[in-house]
Amino acid sequence: MFTRIEVGWGAKSAAVAQVAADVGIGLDTVAFVDNDPLERAEVAAALPAVRCHPAGAVAELPALPEFSPGYVSEESRQRRHLYRVDEQRRAAEAGHTGPPVDFLASLDLVMEVRRAGPADLVRAHELTVRTHQLNTTGATFSLAELRALCASPRHEVLVARLRDRFGSYGTVGLAVTELRPATTVLRLLLMSCRVLSRGAGAALLDHLVHSALATGRQPVAEFVPTAVNRQMLVTLRFAGFAVQDDTGGRWTLAVDPARPPAARAHPVRVTAA
């Protein structure tokens, strides 16, 4: 177990939101327990995604379905360790006196991108249902669908693992592409919110763009705008994608092969396995 303390005189909903932001988890994964019905009502009104429970029900919570996921990935098993390591990173960042870019450079960030294997599929599925901000389409894939995509010669499923001098972040990224004769279509690209400030999403996207261009295919991306994924659209635009079509809330963006994007410097070094 681990403890993340937030103490203050403000509304408890603000404290809950701050803890979720600091740990890097979605509010829909949080359960709030309090003995005061007014406090529970305040949190429920301010944060509808948070599950609220009376203190007397604590012993019963482990039996609830939402506390027993159908699948447990390797990252889920190590989640407490990952959070502890993140606390070390935050402490180091808080104590850093130079520009933020210098701190990122000091982390020695390395991303390994490789084809997904059978052992990666539970985590890949988990990412599709848990990651919303850095997510191009919001598409979710079951384990069976991911297996079929991995076996398909017309598709490629890639996972990205990130590490730095403190240790591993685990598998933080997923890309699902469709390989057509003249184009590589990015059906889904997502990156865990835990690495939002590391520039990992932009590094992975640039890797995908230049890999597609190297095969003679035009990089194309699908994008479905939501209330929370605008940053992913900004990331696509900076990577050279321009809007080609907007039909029914689903956008098509593409990179012009005649004007490929220039290589950009990233704090993350990408290796392909």
Helices and strands as residue ranges (DSSP letters): H 12-23, G 27-29, E 31-34, H 37-46, E 51-54, G 55-63, G 65-67, H 74-77, H 79-94, H 100-106, E 109-115, G 118-120, H 121-130, H 143-151, E 155-164, E 167-179, E 183-191, G 193-198, H 200-214, E 218-223, H 230-238, E 242-247, E 250-254, E 268-272
